[in-house]
Amino acid sequence: MAAIAHLFRAVTYRGHEGQIAWMLHRITGIGVFFFLALHIADIFLMAFGPDVFNSLLFFYHKFLFKLAIVFGLYPGALYHGLNGIRVVIIDFWPGMSRKQALLWRIQIGLFAVAYIPSAIVMISAMFFSH
Amino acid sequence: MQASPARPRPASNLELYSWFYMRISAIIMILLVGFHLFYMHIILGVNAIDFDIISGRWESPFWRLYDLFMLLFAWLHCANGVRLVLDDYVHHQGWRVIAKSMLYIVVFILIVLGAYVIFTFKPA
């Protein structure tokens, strides 16, 4: 119940750009944490030689997993990085906090410019290679 | 007008260092992880990655060092982020101690496994 009340407050609290940016930063951060845990574990499997490592790679070559990378991990990590730059700018140059809404819009623009072409490259690689 | 009372000084600078580490590691990771994602996902593509590719990459000490830096900066950044999230949402002290202990154990084990393979791997 506390969680539902929490969610309700989060949705109805009108914090504009800053609140949305902060929530997305948390969610993407937690997501990247779990992926990175998996990623360190799979690279550790290199220690067991090519047979073990390559036989477990099917997981990453699955269509569903690639879909999760293109629409989950990749945009998540990209957003977290760009938003992190915005946070660093505001923290290290306090005057920039007055321009935080503009910085947010620039950030969304940069996200679109970086994400859309690379997503097209990754999605076409899913269908047209091998 | 009465001045608001001064905020009590924290007993240690730990949270200051934590704040600073997040920003410094973020700037470093923009370069390291940015290039890593671009190269692995756009230039190479996930299909091309297998044992031989990574084995070849680790023939060079440069890429071993690159991967070690990514491991340390990214994983400790992640760990500290999750620590802050647990501080925010796990209010019961007992559960918070348990959750953070589990986090530290997982973080430690994966740092050791990751560093172990980077240092000891012998290309065939």
gemmi code that builds the backbone of each chain (N, CA, C; Angstrom):
import gemmi

chains = {
    "A": [
        ("MET", (0.839, -1.207, 0.000), (0.000, 0.000, 0.000), (0.871, 1.252, 0.000)),
        ("ALA", (1.902, 1.184, 0.799), (2.818, 2.335, 0.842), (3.417, 2.591, -0.529)),
        ("ALA", (3.672, 1.484, -1.251), (4.262, 1.618, -2.589), (3.290, 2.300, -3.539)),
        ("ILE", (1.985, 1.972, -3.416), (0.983, 2.575, -4.299), (0.846, 4.069, -3.992)),
        ("ALA", (0.824, 4.397, -2.699), (0.754, 5.801, -2.301), (1.974, 6.560, -2.825)),
        ("HIS", (3.119, 5.898, -2.762), (4.373, 6.484, -3.240), (4.287, 6.770, -4.736)),
        ("LEU", (3.771, 5.766, -5.465), (3.634, 5.892, -6.916), (2.659, 7.015, -7.259)),
        ("PHE", (1.552, 7.076, -6.506), (0.536, 8.114, -6.740), (1.150, 9.496, -6.549)),
        ("ARG", (1.923, 9.644, -5.464), (2.591, 10.935, -5.226), (3.556, 11.272, -6.345)),
        ("ALA", (4.267, 10.250, -6.830), (5.251, 10.480, -7.883), (4.572, 10.963, -9.164)),
        ("VAL", (3.378, 10.386, -9.443), (2.686, 10.734, -10.685), (2.019, 12.104, -10.583)),
        ("THR", (1.478, 12.416, -9.391), (0.706, 13.653, -9.266), (1.563, 14.840, -8.835)),
        ("TYR", (2.777, 14.592, -8.376), (3.666, 15.694, -8.001), (4.169, 16.340, -9.277)),
        ("ARG", (3.824, 17.636, -9.455), (4.146, 18.251, -10.740), (5.511, 18.925, -10.693)),
        ("GLY", (6.548, 18.102, -10.839), (7.907, 18.614, -10.746), (8.507, 18.992, -12.087)),
        ("HIS", (7.721, 18.834, -13.147), (8.180, 19.180, -14.492), (9.458, 18.434, -14.882)),
        ("GLU", (10.310, 19.109, -15.698), (11.474, 18.427, -16.290), (12.367, 17.772, -15.232)),
        ("GLY", (12.643, 18.521, -14.173), (13.593, 18.034, -13.175), (13.159, 16.713, -12.557)),
        ("GLN", (11.861, 16.600, -12.254), (11.367, 15.377, -11.615), (11.411, 14.201, -12.587)),
        ("ILE", (10.996, 14.458, -13.827), (11.016, 13.387, -14.835), (12.449, 12.931, -15.062)),
        ("ALA", (13.364, 13.915, -15.180), (14.774, 13.589, -15.402), (15.305, 12.726, -14.269)),
        ("TRP", (14.972, 13.101, -13.049), (15.460, 12.375, -11.864), (14.900, 10.954, -11.821)),
        ("MET", (13.577, 10.809, -12.104), (12.978, 9.468, -12.062), (13.586, 8.555, -13.120)),
        ("LEU", (13.733, 9.102, -14.344), (14.338, 8.294, -15.409), (15.781, 7.924, -15.067)),
        ("HIS", (16.492, 8.847, -14.404), (17.882, 8.585, -14.039), (17.969, 7.404, -13.068)),
        ("ARG", (17.048, 7.370, -12.108), (16.990, 6.251, -11.149), (16.686, 4.935, -11.854)),
        ("ILE", (15.604, 4.959, -12.655), (15.154, 3.717, -13.288), (16.234, 3.164, -14.217)),
        ("THR", (16.813, 4.042, -15.050), (17.849, 3.568, -15.967), (19.093, 3.126, -15.203)),
        ("GLY", (19.395, 3.809, -14.102), (20.564, 3.442, -13.299), (20.422, 2.039, -12.722)),
        ("ILE", (19.241, 1.742, -12.160), (18.998, 0.401, -11.604), (19.086, -0.642, -12.724)),
        ("GLY", (18.516, -0.316, -13.880), (18.560, -1.246, -15.012), (19.983, -1.558, -15.431)),
        ("VAL", (20.808, -0.505, -15.540), (22.201, -0.705, -15.951), (22.953, -1.513, -14.893)),
        ("PHE", (22.631, -1.307, -13.619), (23.265, -2.089, -12.543), (23.057, -3.589, -12.777)),
        ("PHE", (21.808, -3.991, -13.066), (21.548, -5.420, -13.253), (22.209, -5.946, -14.524)),
        ("PHE", (22.191, -5.129, -15.587), (22.856, -5.597, -16.799), (24.354, -5.743, -16.558)),
        ("LEU", (24.943, -4.775, -15.880), (26.397, -4.807, -15.674), (26.797, -6.022, -14.834)),
        ("ALA", (25.974, -6.382, -13.843), (26.242, -7.583, -13.044), (26.303, -8.807, -13.961)),
        ("LEU", (25.310, -8.917, -14.852), (25.272, -10.025, -15.817), (26.497, -9.992, -16.737)),
        ("HIS", (26.855, -8.765, -17.167), (27.932, -8.587, -18.140), (29.295, -8.964, -17.536)),
        ("ILE", (29.529, -8.607, -16.283), (30.789, -8.981, -15.635), (30.839, -10.507, -15.484)),
        ("ALA", (29.704, -11.107, -15.085), (29.663, -12.564, -14.932), (29.931, -13.257, -16.264)),
        ("ASP", (29.350, -12.751, -17.374), (29.562, -13.456, -18.646), (30.991, -13.292, -19.151)),
        ("ILE", (31.595, -12.118, -18.919), (32.986, -11.943, -19.356), (33.917, -12.820, -18.506)),
        ("PHE", (33.541, -13.049, -17.247), (34.333, -13.954, -16.397), (34.397, -15.345, -17.020)),
        ("LEU", (33.340, -15.743, -17.753), (33.325, -17.069, -18.375), (34.430, -17.244, -19.417)),
        ("MET", (35.055, -16.133, -19.851), (36.219, -16.231, -20.742), (37.304, -17.111, -20.116)),
        ("ALA", (37.366, -17.153, -18.781), (38.389, -17.937, -18.083), (38.230, -19.430, -18.330)),
        ("PHE", (37.021, -19.876, -18.750), (36.773, -21.306, -18.945), (37.032, -21.781, -20.371)),
        ("GLY", (37.530, -20.868, -21.219), (37.880, -21.288, -22.572), (36.774, -21.110, -23.587)),
        ("PRO", (37.122, -21.283, -24.883), (36.188, -20.959, -25.974), (34.915, -21.803, -25.971)),
        ("ASP", (35.027, -23.086, -25.600), (33.833, -23.936, -25.693), (32.726, -23.458, -24.756)),
        ("VAL", (33.119, -23.240, -23.507), (32.128, -22.787, -22.522), (31.597, -21.411, -22.903)),
        ("PHE", (32.525, -20.503, -23.227), (32.117, -19.130, -23.500), (31.185, -19.057, -24.709)),
        ("ASN", (31.625, -19.665, -25.821), (30.816, -19.561, -27.042), (29.471, -20.279, -26.906)),
        ("SER", (29.445, -21.363, -26.112), (28.195, -22.108, -25.996), (27.157, -21.321, -25.200)),
        ("LEU", (27.616, -20.358, -24.392), (26.649, -19.559, -23.629), (26.289, -18.252, -24.331)),
        ("LEU", (26.976, -17.983, -25.465), (26.720, -16.731, -26.185), (25.356, -16.707, -26.861)),
        ("PHE", (24.770, -17.925, -27.068), (23.469, -17.969, -27.749), (22.480, -17.016, -27.070)),
        ("PHE", (22.674, -16.850, -25.760), (21.798, -15.985, -24.976), (21.783, -14.561, -25.537)),
        ("TYR", (22.993, -14.063, -25.841), (23.107, -12.694, -26.345), (22.712, -12.591, -27.816)),
        ("HIS", (22.732, -13.731, -28.511), (22.390, -13.686, -29.944), (20.910, -13.953, -30.177)),
        ("LYS", (20.182, -14.174, -29.094), (18.729, -14.357, -29.222), (18.070, -13.057, -29.659)),
        ("PHE", (17.049, -13.198, -30.505), (16.336, -12.032, -31.015), (15.770, -11.181, -29.878)),
        ("LEU", (15.180, -11.854, -28.896), (14.536, -11.137, -27.788), (15.548, -10.328, -26.990)),
        ("PHE", (16.749, -10.900, -26.806), (17.770, -10.183, -26.041), (18.254, -8.950, -26.796)),
        ("LYS", (18.408, -9.103, -28.128), (18.841, -7.946, -28.931), (17.784, -6.855, -28.913)),
        ("LEU", (16.537, -7.278, -28.908), (15.434, -6.320, -28.809), (15.533, -5.553, -27.486)),
        ("ALA", (15.848, -6.302, -26.409), (15.974, -5.678, -25.088), (17.156, -4.708, -25.060)),
        ("ILE", (18.215, -4.999, -25.832), (19.354, -4.074, -25.890), (18.969, -2.796, -26.625)),
        ("VAL", (18.324, -2.967, -27.811), (18.007, -1.792, -28.628), (16.986, -0.887, -27.942)),
        ("PHE", (15.993, -1.494, -27.274), (14.925, -0.676, -26.688), (15.020, -0.532, -25.175)),
        ("GLY", (15.977, -1.214, -24.545), (16.102, -1.114, -23.095), (17.466, -0.621, -22.675)),
        ("LEU", (18.459, -1.502, -22.776), (19.785, -1.168, -22.274), (20.403, 0.045, -22.975)),
        ("TYR", (20.384, 0.027, -24.330), (21.095, 1.085, -25.055), (20.500, 2.472, -24.799)),
        ("PRO", (19.165, 2.667, -24.997), (18.612, 3.984, -24.673), (18.730, 4.311, -23.191)),
        ("GLY", (18.657, 3.295, -22.323), (18.773, 3.528, -20.880), (20.143, 4.067, -20.524)),
        ("ALA", (21.180, 3.400, -21.029), (22.548, 3.828, -20.733), (22.820, 5.198, -21.360)),
        ("LEU", (22.312, 5.404, -22.579), (22.510, 6.688, -23.262), (21.848, 7.814, -22.479)),
        ("TYR", (20.604, 7.582, -22.048), (19.905, 8.606, -21.262), (20.660, 8.893, -19.962)),
        ("HIS", (21.069, 7.830, -19.269), (21.744, 7.990, -17.978), (23.036, 8.803, -18.148)),
        ("GLY", (23.757, 8.536, -19.221), (24.995, 9.266, -19.488), (24.744, 10.731, -19.793)),
        ("LEU", (23.780, 11.002, -20.695), (23.491, 12.396, -21.064), (22.942, 13.173, -19.866)),
        ("ASN", (22.030, 12.548, -19.126), (21.480, 13.230, -17.954), (22.573, 13.451, -16.903)),
        ("GLY", (23.499, 12.486, -16.820), (24.617, 12.635, -15.894), (25.470, 13.855, -16.247)),
        ("ILE", (25.700, 14.073, -17.554), (26.459, 15.260, -17.975), (25.726, 16.526, -17.532)),
        ("ARG", (24.401, 16.529, -17.690), (23.604, 17.703, -17.288), (23.741, 17.947, -15.780)),
        ("VAL", (23.681, 16.864, -15.003), (23.814, 16.998, -13.544), (25.187, 17.542, -13.184)),
        ("VAL", (26.238, 17.021, -13.860), (27.603, 17.492, -13.583), (27.722, 18.974, -13.920)),
        ("ILE", (27.158, 19.392, -15.065), (27.222, 20.806, -15.465), (26.551, 21.686, -14.403)),
        ("ILE", (25.359, 21.274, -13.960), (24.627, 22.086, -12.984), (25.360, 22.105, -11.637)),
        ("ASP", (25.946, 20.956, -11.251), (26.625, 20.896, -9.950), (27.934, 21.679, -9.943)),
        ("PHE", (28.677, 21.626, -11.048), (29.998, 22.261, -11.064), (29.931, 23.731, -11.469)),
        ("TRP", (28.886, 24.126, -12.196), (28.699, 25.535, -12.566), (27.319, 25.969, -12.076)),
        ("PRO", (27.225, 26.398, -10.805), (25.907, 26.626, -10.187), (25.007, 27.577, -10.985)),
        ("GLY", (25.586, 28.529, -11.723), (24.764, 29.436, -12.517), (23.893, 28.718, -13.523)),
        ("MET", (24.333, 27.527, -13.943), (23.590, 26.780, -14.951), (22.260, 26.240, -14.428)),
        ("SER", (22.076, 26.229, -13.097), (20.819, 25.698, -12.562), (19.636, 26.549, -13.011)),
        ("ARG", (19.898, 27.836, -13.336), (18.810, 28.682, -13.833), (18.412, 28.288, -15.247)),
        ("LYS", (19.299, 27.559, -15.916), (19.003, 27.159, -17.298), (18.696, 25.667, -17.381)),
        ("GLN", (18.305, 25.056, -16.254), (18.164, 23.597, -16.242), (17.112, 23.091, -17.231)),
        ("ALA", (16.006, 23.854, -17.410), (14.963, 23.392, -18.330), (15.476, 23.399, -19.772)),
        ("LEU", (16.265, 24.450, -20.110), (16.857, 24.509, -21.447), (17.837, 23.359, -21.643)),
        ("LEU", (18.669, 23.117, -20.595), (19.633, 22.005, -20.669), (18.899, 20.682, -20.902)),
        ("TRP", (17.764, 20.505, -20.242), (16.975, 19.278, -20.408), (16.530, 19.124, -21.852)),
        ("ARG", (16.082, 20.235, -22.460), (15.616, 20.140, -23.857), (16.782, 19.833, -24.794)),
        ("ILE", (17.939, 20.443, -24.524), (19.128, 20.136, -25.338), (19.469, 18.653, -25.203)),
        ("GLN", (19.353, 18.171, -23.955), (19.671, 16.771, -23.681), (18.762, 15.832, -24.467)),
        ("ILE", (17.456, 16.134, -24.490), (16.509, 15.296, -25.226), (16.829, 15.332, -26.723)),
        ("GLY", (17.210, 16.529, -27.203), (17.601, 16.654, -28.610), (18.807, 15.790, -28.932)),
        ("LEU", (19.846, 15.869, -28.062), (21.057, 15.062, -28.268), (20.726, 13.580, -28.213)),
        ("PHE", (19.812, 13.211, -27.305), (19.408, 11.812, -27.192), (18.829, 11.328, -28.520)),
        ("ALA", (17.919, 12.120, -29.081), (17.286, 11.724, -30.346), (18.327, 11.611, -31.457)),
        ("VAL", (19.231, 12.603, -31.524), (20.253, 12.610, -32.577), (21.162, 11.388, -32.457)),
        ("ALA", (21.498, 10.993, -31.221), (22.406, 9.851, -31.036), (21.656, 8.522, -31.153)),
        ("TYR", (20.431, 8.488, -30.631), (19.741, 7.190, -30.527), (19.153, 6.722, -31.852)),
        ("ILE", (18.456, 7.617, -32.561), (17.702, 7.166, -33.734), (18.599, 6.513, -34.798)),
        ("PRO", (19.706, 7.179, -35.217), (20.540, 6.507, -36.238), (21.162, 5.205, -35.731)),
        ("SER", (21.625, 5.187, -34.461), (22.276, 3.961, -33.986), (21.257, 2.840, -33.802)),
        ("ALA", (20.018, 3.182, -33.425), (18.978, 2.153, -33.313), (18.680, 1.566, -34.688)),
        ("ILE", (18.674, 2.413, -35.708), (18.426, 1.914, -37.066), (19.536, 0.952, -37.483)),
        ("VAL", (20.801, 1.326, -37.184), (21.928, 0.440, -37.509), (21.769, -0.907, -36.795)),
        ("MET", (21.419, -0.862, -35.489), (21.331, -2.103, -34.716), (20.151, -2.963, -35.160)),
        ("ILE", (19.021, -2.315, -35.447), (17.849, -3.090, -35.852), (18.085, -3.712, -37.220)),
        ("SER", (18.706, -2.961, -38.139), (18.941, -3.556, -39.458), (19.944, -4.691, -39.374)),
        ("ALA", (20.904, -4.598, -38.434), (21.850, -5.696, -38.249), (21.146, -6.955, -37.739)),
        ("MET", (20.042, -6.764, -37.006), (19.292, -7.918, -36.488), (18.635, -8.692, -37.616)),
        ("PHE", (18.289, -7.990, -38.716), (17.545, -8.651, -39.784), (18.416, -9.012, -40.985)),
        ("PHE", (19.478, -8.228, -41.245), (20.174, -8.384, -42.514), (21.567, -8.978, -42.417)),
        ("SER", (21.981, -9.455, -41.200), (23.299, -10.095, -41.169), (23.135, -11.569, -40.830)),
        ("HIS", (24.015, -12.368, -41.345), (23.987, -13.830, -41.190), (22.718, -14.439, -41.789)),
    ],
    "B": [
        ("MET", (15.142, 39.692, 10.499), (14.863, 38.307, 10.136), (15.884, 37.390, 10.783)),
        ("GLN", (15.365, 36.317, 11.330), (16.273, 35.409, 12.029), (16.924, 34.451, 11.026)),
        ("ALA", (18.208, 34.309, 11.159), (18.906, 33.388, 10.267), (18.519, 31.946, 10.592)),
        ("SER", (18.411, 31.140, 9.562), (18.098, 29.733, 9.824), (19.305, 29.083, 10.481)),
        ("PRO", (19.047, 28.138, 11.370), (20.176, 27.523, 12.079), (21.105, 26.797, 11.107)),
        ("ALA", (22.381, 26.844, 11.403), (23.355, 26.185, 10.534), (23.103, 24.680, 10.529)),
        ("ARG", (23.259, 24.089, 9.356), (23.106, 22.632, 9.257), (24.249, 21.979, 10.026)),
        ("PRO", (23.951, 20.943, 10.824), (25.055, 20.304, 11.560), (26.061, 19.686, 10.589)),
        ("ARG", (27.328, 19.837, 10.932), (28.353, 19.261, 10.061), (28.342, 17.742, 10.199)),
        ("PRO", (28.396, 17.025, 9.066), (28.409, 15.561, 9.164), (29.682, 15.080, 9.857)),
        ("ALA", (29.570, 13.917, 10.506), (30.696, 13.397, 11.267), (31.862, 13.023, 10.357)),
        ("SER", (31.555, 12.570, 9.131), (32.650, 12.225, 8.218), (32.361, 12.821, 6.847)),
        ("ASN", (33.389, 12.837, 6.016), (33.245, 13.383, 4.671), (32.828, 12.331, 3.663)),
        ("LEU", (32.403, 11.147, 4.137), (32.119, 10.030, 3.242), (31.144, 10.411, 2.130)),
        ("GLU", (30.038, 11.075, 2.493), (29.037, 11.403, 1.481), (29.544, 12.449, 0.490)),
        ("LEU", (30.453, 13.310, 0.949), (31.073, 14.266, 0.028), (31.919, 13.532, -0.998)),
        ("TYR", (32.734, 12.588, -0.509), (33.565, 11.812, -1.440), (32.690, 11.011, -2.390)),
        ("SER", (31.587, 10.460, -1.875), (30.660, 9.689, -2.693), (30.099, 10.564, -3.823)),
        ("TRP", (29.658, 11.770, -3.459), (29.124, 12.726, -4.443), (30.192, 13.047, -5.500)),
        ("PHE", (31.413, 13.310, -5.028), (32.491, 13.686, -5.940), (32.859, 12.512, -6.846)),
        ("TYR", (32.932, 11.307, -6.279), (33.274, 10.126, -7.075), (32.268, 9.904, -8.203)),
        ("MET", (30.961, 10.078, -7.896), (29.945, 9.871, -8.916), (30.180, 10.798, -10.108)),
        ("ARG", (30.534, 12.063, -9.828), (30.734, 13.012, -10.922), (32.008, 12.734, -11.704)),
        ("ILE", (33.111, 12.442, -10.992), (34.383, 12.191, -11.667), (34.300, 10.914, -12.503)),
        ("SER", (33.732, 9.840, -11.902), (33.635, 8.592, -12.664), (32.675, 8.757, -13.839)),
        ("ALA", (31.659, 9.615, -13.674), (30.727, 9.854, -14.776), (31.457, 10.454, -15.973)),
        ("ILE", (32.299, 11.469, -15.712), (33.008, 12.133, -16.806), (33.949, 11.141, -17.491)),
        ("ILE", (34.647, 10.318, -16.700), (35.561, 9.333, -17.276), (34.784, 8.313, -18.102)),
        ("MET", (33.620, 7.887, -17.569), (32.845, 6.851, -18.273), (32.210, 7.347, -19.558)),
        ("ILE", (31.920, 8.651, -19.634), (31.375, 9.186, -20.885), (32.315, 8.792, -22.028)),
        ("LEU", (33.634, 8.912, -21.774), (34.618, 8.574, -22.796), (34.770, 7.055, -22.942)),
        ("LEU", (35.039, 6.368, -21.798), (35.330, 4.931, -21.860), (34.123, 4.122, -22.340)),
        ("VAL", (32.976, 4.302, -21.676), (31.797, 3.498, -22.004), (31.171, 3.980, -23.315)),
        ("GLY", (31.260, 5.292, -23.567), (30.741, 5.818, -24.837), (31.405, 5.129, -26.019)),
        ("PHE", (32.762, 5.086, -26.002), (33.456, 4.429, -27.105), (33.172, 2.925, -27.118)),
        ("HIS", (33.130, 2.322, -25.941), (32.872, 0.879, -25.827), (31.541, 0.508, -26.488)),
        ("LEU", (30.474, 1.239, -26.149), (29.155, 0.947, -26.719), (29.157, 1.185, -28.230)),
        ("PHE", (29.768, 2.321, -28.639), (29.797, 2.653, -30.064), (30.526, 1.566, -30.848)),
        ("TYR", (31.684, 1.139, -30.333), (32.481, 0.154, -31.058), (31.804, -1.224, -31.054)),
        ("MET", (31.362, -1.684, -29.891), (30.826, -3.044, -29.774), (29.459, -3.196, -30.447)),
        ("HIS", (28.637, -2.162, -30.375), (27.259, -2.311, -30.858), (27.035, -1.731, -32.243)),
        ("ILE", (27.787, -0.684, -32.620), (27.550, -0.056, -33.921), (28.568, -0.566, -34.942)),
        ("ILE", (29.862, -0.519, -34.588), (30.899, -0.930, -35.542), (30.932, -2.456, -35.680)),
        ("LEU", (31.093, -3.163, -34.537), (31.194, -4.621, -34.590), (29.817, -5.282, -34.702)),
        ("GLY", (28.932, -4.936, -33.813), (27.620, -5.593, -33.748), (27.686, -6.805, -32.837)),
        ("VAL", (26.591, -7.061, -32.121), (26.577, -8.125, -31.108), (26.837, -9.499, -31.740)),
        ("ASN", (26.375, -9.700, -32.980), (26.554, -10.992, -33.647), (28.017, -11.384, -33.796)),
        ("ALA", (28.889, -10.370, -33.972), (30.284, -10.651, -34.288), (31.097, -11.010, -33.038)),
        ("ILE", (30.554, -10.722, -31.854), (31.356, -10.899, -30.634), (31.367, -12.368, -30.218)),
        ("ASP", (32.570, -12.936, -30.096), (32.718, -14.300, -29.579), (34.057, -14.403, -28.837)),
        ("PHE", (34.424, -15.620, -28.458), (35.647, -15.834, -27.684), (36.878, -15.250, -28.394)),
        ("ASP", (36.991, -15.511, -29.714), (38.186, -15.070, -30.445), (38.334, -13.547, -30.462)),
        ("ILE", (37.199, -12.853, -30.593), (37.246, -11.384, -30.619), (37.799, -10.840, -29.300)),
        ("ILE", (37.297, -11.353, -28.188), (37.717, -10.838, -26.883), (39.140, -11.298, -26.581)),
        ("SER", (39.452, -12.541, -26.970), (40.811, -13.062, -26.783), (41.814, -12.187, -27.530)),
        ("GLY", (41.476, -11.822, -28.758), (42.350, -10.949, -29.547), (42.488, -9.576, -28.913)),
        ("ARG", (41.387, -9.086, -28.391), (41.388, -7.777, -27.733), (42.342, -7.787, -26.541)),
        ("TRP", (42.372, -8.912, -25.806), (43.199, -8.970, -24.598), (44.650, -9.354, -24.881)),
        ("GLU", (45.025, -9.486, -26.176), (46.450, -9.641, -26.486), (47.187, -8.351, -26.133)),
        ("SER", (46.448, -7.248, -26.162), (47.083, -5.965, -25.916), (46.827, -5.514, -24.478)),
        ("PRO", (47.919, -5.142, -23.772), (47.742, -4.667, -22.395), (46.870, -3.415, -22.335)),
        ("PHE", (46.870, -2.635, -23.431), (46.055, -1.421, -23.451), (44.581, -1.751, -23.231)),
        ("TRP", (44.090, -2.756, -23.980), (42.665, -3.084, -23.861), (42.358, -3.771, -22.533)),
        ("ARG", (43.330, -4.503, -21.970), (43.107, -5.067, -20.630), (42.955, -3.949, -19.616)),
        ("LEU", (43.812, -2.935, -19.739), (43.747, -1.803, -18.819), (42.442, -1.031, -19.030)),
        ("TYR", (42.087, -0.868, -20.313), (40.826, -0.182, -20.652), (39.648, -0.890, -19.989)),
        ("ASP", (39.611, -2.224, -20.119), (38.504, -2.988, -19.541), (38.539, -2.959, -18.012)),
        ("LEU", (39.765, -2.963, -17.446), (39.875, -2.898, -15.985), (39.341, -1.557, -15.469)),
        ("PHE", (39.688, -0.477, -16.163), (39.183, 0.841, -15.761), (37.661, 0.896, -15.878)),
        ("MET", (37.127, 0.335, -16.970), (35.666, 0.327, -17.108), (35.027, -0.454, -15.968)),
        ("LEU", (35.624, -1.625, -15.670), (35.089, -2.453, -14.579), (35.042, -1.660, -13.282)),
        ("LEU", (36.173, -1.035, -12.926), (36.242, -0.341, -11.636), (35.336, 0.885, -11.607)),
        ("PHE", (35.457, 1.744, -12.615), (34.668, 2.976, -12.589), (33.177, 2.682, -12.698)),
        ("ALA", (32.781, 1.826, -13.639), (31.356, 1.590, -13.872), (30.732, 0.803, -12.720)),
        ("TRP", (31.419, -0.251, -12.285), (30.804, -1.111, -11.277), (30.725, -0.413, -9.920)),
        ("LEU", (31.754, 0.374, -9.574), (31.683, 1.092, -8.295), (30.696, 2.260, -8.364)),
        ("HIS", (30.543, 2.849, -9.554), (29.524, 3.885, -9.749), (28.128, 3.269, -9.554)),
        ("CYS", (27.923, 2.104, -10.164), (26.665, 1.356, -10.006), (26.417, 1.036, -8.540)),
        ("ALA", (27.445, 0.510, -7.890), (27.304, 0.075, -6.499), (26.919, 1.247, -5.610)),
        ("ASN", (27.586, 2.374, -5.808), (27.279, 3.541, -4.982), (25.883, 4.066, -5.284)),
        ("GLY", (25.475, 4.018, -6.548), (24.125, 4.443, -6.910), (23.073, 3.597, -6.224)),
        ("VAL", (23.258, 2.288, -6.234), (22.287, 1.403, -5.591), (22.303, 1.616, -4.072)),
        ("ARG", (23.482, 1.871, -3.514), (23.560, 2.180, -2.077), (22.685, 3.398, -1.742)),
        ("LEU", (22.763, 4.438, -2.580), (21.968, 5.644, -2.328), (20.478, 5.356, -2.470)),
        ("VAL", (20.124, 4.517, -3.470), (18.720, 4.168, -3.662), (18.203, 3.382, -2.459)),
        ("LEU", (19.007, 2.447, -1.952), (18.592, 1.679, -0.767), (18.410, 2.608, 0.438)),
        ("ASP", (19.324, 3.568, 0.593), (19.175, 4.549, 1.677), (17.851, 5.295, 1.564)),
        ("ASP", (17.429, 5.576, 0.324), (16.204, 6.345, 0.108), (14.945, 5.539, 0.383)),
        ("TYR", (14.934, 4.266, 0.021), (13.673, 3.527, 0.020), (13.542, 2.473, 1.109)),
        ("VAL", (14.646, 1.962, 1.647), (14.533, 0.937, 2.687), (14.643, 1.641, 4.035)),
        ("HIS", (13.493, 1.910, 4.642), (13.480, 2.741, 5.840), (13.780, 1.951, 7.111)),
        ("HIS", (13.369, 0.684, 7.122), (13.592, -0.141, 8.312), (15.073, -0.442, 8.442)),
        ("GLN", (15.648, -0.119, 9.599), (17.108, -0.197, 9.720), (17.637, -1.615, 9.506)),
        ("GLY", (16.919, -2.605, 10.061), (17.373, -3.984, 9.924), (17.420, -4.425, 8.471)),
        ("TRP", (16.336, -4.138, 7.739), (16.303, -4.521, 6.323), (17.352, -3.757, 5.521)),
        ("ARG", (17.592, -2.501, 5.927), (18.577, -1.712, 5.195), (19.975, -2.304, 5.374)),
        ("VAL", (20.281, -2.733, 6.599), (21.590, -3.359, 6.860), (21.722, -4.636, 6.028)),
        ("ILE", (20.640, -5.441, 5.993), (20.679, -6.688, 5.227), (20.847, -6.398, 3.734)),
        ("ALA", (20.035, -5.449, 3.225), (20.085, -5.141, 1.790), (21.466, -4.613, 1.399)),
        ("LYS", (22.021, -3.714, 2.215), (23.321, -3.145, 1.867), (24.437, -4.179, 2.012)),
        ("SER", (24.313, -5.061, 3.006), (25.324, -6.124, 3.137), (25.320, -7.010, 1.904)),
        ("MET", (24.105, -7.378, 1.442), (24.014, -8.206, 0.239), (24.617, -7.479, -0.960)),
        ("LEU", (24.307, -6.181, -1.063), (24.875, -5.381, -2.163), (26.397, -5.418, -2.127)),
        ("TYR", (26.978, -5.186, -0.946), (28.444, -5.131, -0.857), (29.072, -6.476, -1.191)),
        ("ILE", (28.398, -7.573, -0.795), (28.937, -8.902, -1.109), (28.940, -9.133, -2.622)),
        ("VAL", (27.798, -8.829, -3.278), (27.705, -9.013, -4.727), (28.731, -8.129, -5.451)),
        ("VAL", (28.845, -6.877, -4.999), (29.787, -5.947, -5.625), (31.208, -6.469, -5.500)),
        ("PHE", (31.564, -6.951, -4.310), (32.919, -7.448, -4.076), (33.205, -8.677, -4.938)),
        ("ILE", (32.263, -9.634, -4.952), (32.478, -10.873, -5.717), (32.683, -10.556, -7.199)),
        ("LEU", (31.839, -9.672, -7.762), (31.942, -9.398, -9.198), (33.197, -8.593, -9.548)),
        ("ILE", (33.630, -7.727, -8.645), (34.911, -7.012, -8.868), (36.050, -8.032, -8.945)),
        ("VAL", (36.037, -8.987, -8.013), (37.111, -9.991, -7.970), (37.072, -10.858, -9.229)),
        ("LEU", (35.877, -11.339, -9.617), (35.771, -12.193, -10.810), (36.225, -11.435, -12.056)),
        ("GLY", (35.758, -10.197, -12.197), (36.094, -9.410, -13.385), (37.585, -9.121, -13.463)),
        ("ALA", (38.162, -8.688, -12.336), (39.589, -8.367, -12.332), (40.412, -9.636, -12.535)),
        ("TYR", (39.944, -10.751, -11.953), (40.666, -12.015, -12.091), (40.826, -12.397, -13.554)),
        ("VAL", (39.737, -12.351, -14.309), (39.829, -12.801, -15.702), (40.632, -11.812, -16.546)),
        ("ILE", (40.544, -10.525, -16.234), (41.326, -9.541, -17.003), (42.824, -9.757, -16.768)),
        ("PHE", (43.215, -10.074, -15.508), (44.638, -10.213, -15.204), (45.212, -11.571, -15.600)),
        ("THR", (44.394, -12.636, -15.495), (44.982, -13.971, -15.667), (44.726, -14.598, -17.033)),
        ("PHE", (43.878, -13.984, -17.863), (43.528, -14.618, -19.134), (44.764, -14.777, -20.022)),
        ("LYS", (44.897, -15.999, -20.579), (46.004, -16.250, -21.509), (45.430, -16.504, -22.900)),
        ("PRO", (45.694, -15.604, -23.869), (45.176, -15.828, -25.222), (45.731, -17.127, -25.787)),
        ("ALA", (44.877, -17.917, -26.447), (45.271, -19.221, -26.984), (46.264, -19.054, -28.129)),
    ],
}
model = gemmi.Model(1)
for chain_id, residues in chains.items():
    chain = gemmi.Chain(chain_id)
    for i, (resn, *xyz) in enumerate(residues, 1):
        res = gemmi.Residue()
        res.name, res.seqid = resn, gemmi.SeqId(i, " ")
        for name, pos in zip(("N", "CA", "C"), xyz):
            atom = gemmi.Atom()
            atom.name, atom.element = name, gemmi.Element(name[0])
            atom.pos, atom.b_iso = gemmi.Position(*pos), 0.0
            res.add_atom(atom)
        chain.add_residue(res)
    model.add_chain(chain)
structure = gemmi.Structure()
structure.add_model(model)
structure.setup_entities()
